[in-house]
């Protein structure tokens, strides 16, 4: 008799970086290669996207009464963030951003 295996999702990531408190680790979306009119853009003319995917989240901010306030975002969410948000870090040959949850403007999807 075949048994059904149960799959679970976790909030862990494959990256060995764990943000603290209300911070998140995200990977920025790829920059557009062409304009809407079909013109190819050189590297120097590309704007850094203000969109990314959450890779890891912290445990949440500690409130005044000592409890942890959970984050509104979770691993895998696509988000929009402000232009100058976060700190860029390189780890394992990849570029990431670490930012406070307050710098996230919206969840996409």
DAURHU-V266912 format. One line per field, one symbol per residue. phi: phi as a letter, one per 40 degrees, with the letter a starting at -180 (. if undefined). psi: psi as a letter, one per 20 degrees, with the letter a starting at -180 (. if undefined). A space follows every 50 residues. Layout:
phi=???
psi=???
This chain:
phi=.cbcccbbbbccbcccbbcbfccbbbbccccccbcccgccbcdccccccb babcbabcchcccccgccccccbbdhccbbbcdbcgbcbbaggbbbbbac dccccabcg
psi=pqqpqpqqqrjqriplpoqqckqqpqpqqqqphqrhijppprghipqpqk qrpphqqaiqqprhjiqpoqqirrpiqpqqrqgkqrppqppkjqprpprq hhiphqpp.
